[in-house]
Amino acid sequence: MTARLEGRVAVITGASRGIGAAVAKRFAREGAEVVLVARTVGGLEEVDDAIRTEGGKAATLVPLDMVDYPALDRLGGVIADRLGRLDILVGNAGILGGLRPTGHFPPDEWERVMAVNVTANWRLIRCFDALLRASDAGRATFVTSGAATMTIPYWGAYAASKAALESMVRIYAAEVTKTNLRVNLLDPGIVRTRMRAEAMPGEDPMTLPHPDDITGSFVDLASPDWQKNGEVVRAY
């Protein structure tokens, strides 16, 4: 069977653990050359080691904080110079920011949730738009959550950030309709991640799907044959 992402170049944020790490390894198995972005150098190196152990091409590792906007701005130029192209963007990095009454969030905590979950993804769009449009089949996927459309007490910061992300991404998708670029949102559902454990500390994580179980949906949205645009795709 032919690898579905053979020869494609993909950037994945939040790639040092959880869903991002699982997607990075799956993309590599599908033949993609992956650029992994995250804060944790050790985690990135572990993902790279796993990719090479499975016979994949060594990943390009980019250790940076998603709110280091000047570094994000430079990333597009670096990828253009080093790899010459970009076919796939997965905006996966996100934070919960704690759960509390809406009026009780410390301003710096609220602002960081918005910075990581919304503004950083806008910076990625701004940075990579030209490269993705230049691809023969550019594909951008941004990770959302059911919290964006649900009314759940104490989830104010995270839910508001995902609602804003969905609105921004849908508008971007509408703007690229007449190009080869397809832009979508993916809701992974309830998955065994550190963020889920932070939100639900009493839950048995072994009862939840592993991040590896949902990577097929990411491959679908990243594939050249995917034609839907501006959709919220659910992996469950």
C-alpha positions in Angstrom: 0.0 0.0 0.0 1.3 3.4 -0.9 2.0 5.8 2.0 -0.7 8.5 1.8 1.7 11.4 2.7 4.7 10.3 0.7 7.0 13.2 -0.1 4.8 15.8 1.7 6.4 18.3 4.2 4.4 18.8 7.4 4.7 21.2 10.3 3.1 20.0 13.6 2.9 22.2 16.7 2.7 20.8 20.2 4.6 17.8 18.9 6.6 16.7 22.0 3.8 14.6 23.6 0.2 13.6 23.4 -1.8 14.1 20.2 1.0 16.1 18.5 3.6 13.4 19.1 1.2 10.6 17.9 0.4 12.6 14.7 4.1 13.3 14.1 4.9 9.6 14.2 1.9 8.6 12.1 2.7 11.2 9.5 6.3 9.9 9.3 5.0 6.4 8.8 2.8 7.7 6.0 6.0 9.1 4.3 5.9 12.7 5.3 8.9 14.8 6.2 8.0 16.3 9.6 8.9 19.6 11.3 8.1 19.3 15.0 7.5 22.4 17.1 7.2 22.4 20.9 8.8 23.9 24.0 10.3 20.7 25.4 13.6 19.7 23.7 13.7 16.3 25.4 10.2 15.4 24.3 11.0 16.4 20.7 14.1 14.3 20.7 12.1 11.3 22.0 9.6 11.7 19.1 12.4 12.0 16.6 14.1 8.8 18.0 10.8 6.9 17.7 10.4 8.1 14.1 13.9 6.9 13.2 13.5 3.6 15.0 10.5 2.9 12.8 12.6 3.7 9.7 11.3 7.2 9.1 13.4 10.2 8.0 14.8 12.3 10.9 12.5 15.1 11.9 13.4 18.7 11.9 13.1 19.9 15.5 12.1 23.4 16.4 12.1 24.1 20.2 10.1 27.3 20.8 7.3 28.6 22.9 4.2 29.3 20.8 4.0 32.8 22.3 7.4 33.7 21.0 5.9 35.4 18.1 9.0 36.7 16.5 10.4 33.2 16.4 7.1 31.9 14.8 7.4 34.7 12.2 10.9 33.6 11.3 9.9 29.9 11.0 8.3 30.4 7.6 11.5 31.8 6.1 13.6 29.1 7.7 11.4 26.3 6.3 11.3 27.9 2.8 15.1 28.2 2.8 15.8 24.7 4.3 13.0 22.6 2.8 11.8 24.7 0.0 8.1 24.0 0.5 5.3 23.3 3.0 2.3 21.0 2.2 0.7 20.4 5.6 0.2 22.5 8.8 -1.2 21.0 12.0 -2.0 23.6 14.6 -2.2 21.3 17.6 -0.5 23.2 20.5 -3.0 24.3 23.1 -3.4 24.8 26.9 -6.3 24.5 29.3 -5.5 27.4 31.6 -7.2 25.9 34.6 -10.9 25.6 35.5 -12.6 28.3 37.6 -15.5 30.8 37.6 -15.1 33.1 34.6 -14.6 36.2 36.6 -11.9 34.5 38.7 -9.3 33.9 36.0 -6.1 35.8 36.7 -5.6 38.2 33.8 -2.2 36.8 32.9 -3.7 33.2 32.8 -6.6 34.2 30.6 -4.3 36.1 28.2 -1.9 33.2 27.9 -4.8 30.8 27.0 -5.8 33.2 24.2 -2.2 33.8 23.2 -1.5 30.1 22.7 -4.8 28.8 21.5 -5.8 31.7 19.2 -3.2 34.3 18.5 -0.4 31.7 18.0 -2.5 30.0 15.3 -3.2 33.3 13.6 0.6 33.8 13.6 1.0 30.4 12.0 -1.6 31.3 9.3 0.2 34.6 8.7 3.6 32.9 8.5 2.7 29.9 6.3 -0.1 31.1 4.1 2.1 31.8 1.1 3.9 28.4 1.4 0.7 26.5 1.8 -0.9 28.2 -1.2 2.1 27.4 -3.3 1.7 23.7 -2.6 -0.1 21.6 -5.2 -2.4 20.5 -2.3 -1.8 22.5 0.8 -3.7 21.3 3.8 -4.1 23.1 7.2 -5.7 21.4 10.2 -6.4 23.2 13.5 -7.3 21.2 16.6 -10.5 22.3 18.3 -12.8 20.9 21.0 -16.4 20.3 21.7 -16.0 22.9 24.5 -16.2 25.5 21.7 -19.9 25.0 21.4 -20.9 23.6 24.8 -21.9 25.6 27.9 -19.7 24.1 30.6 -19.3 26.0 33.8 -15.7 26.9 34.8 -14.3 26.2 31.3 -14.6 29.9 30.2 -11.0 30.6 29.1 -10.5 27.3 27.1 -14.0 27.3 25.6 -13.8 30.9 24.5 -10.4 30.4 23.0 -11.6 27.4 20.9 -14.8 29.2 19.8 -12.5 32.1 18.6 -10.2 29.6 16.9 -13.1 28.0 15.1 -14.4 31.4 13.8 -11.0 32.5 12.6 -10.3 29.2 10.8 -13.7 29.1 9.1 -13.1 32.6 7.8 -9.6 31.7 6.6 -11.0 28.7 4.9 -13.6 30.9 3.1 -10.8 33.1 1.9 -8.9 30.3 0.2 -11.8 28.5 -1.5 -10.5 29.2 -5.0 -7.0 27.9 -4.3 -5.5 24.4 -3.8 -5.4 25.0 -0.1 -8.0 23.3 2.2 -8.4 24.5 5.8 -10.3 22.5 8.4 -10.8 22.0 12.1 -10.5 18.6 13.9 -12.1 17.7 17.2 -10.3 14.7 18.6 -12.9 14.1 21.3 -11.9 12.7 24.7 -8.4 11.3 24.5 -5.8 10.2 27.0 -3.7 13.4 27.3 -2.0 15.5 30.0 -4.6 18.2 29.4 -7.5 15.8 29.9 -5.8 14.6 33.2 -5.5 18.2 34.3 -9.2 18.8 33.6 -10.4 15.5 35.1 -7.9 14.4 37.7 -10.2 11.7 39.1 -10.7 9.9 35.8 -9.0 6.7 35.0 -6.9 7.5 31.9 -6.8 3.9 30.8 -10.5 4.0 30.0 -9.8 6.6 27.3 -8.7 6.3 23.8 -4.9 6.6 23.2 -3.8 9.5 21.0 -2.6 6.9 18.5 -6.2 5.8 18.0 -7.3 9.1 16.4 -4.3 9.8 14.1 -6.2 8.4 11.0 -8.4 11.5 11.0 -5.3 13.7 10.8 -4.0 11.7 7.9 -7.3 12.1 6.1 -7.3 15.9 6.4 -3.7 16.1 5.4 -4.0 14.0 2.3 -4.0 15.5 -1.2 -7.3 13.8 -1.9 -9.1 15.6 0.9 -11.3 18.2 -0.7 -13.7 19.5 2.1 -13.0 23.0 3.3 -14.0 24.9 6.4 -15.4 21.8 8.2 -15.3 20.7 11.8 -14.3 17.0 11.5 -14.8 14.8 14.5 -12.4 11.9 15.1 -15.0 9.9 17.2 
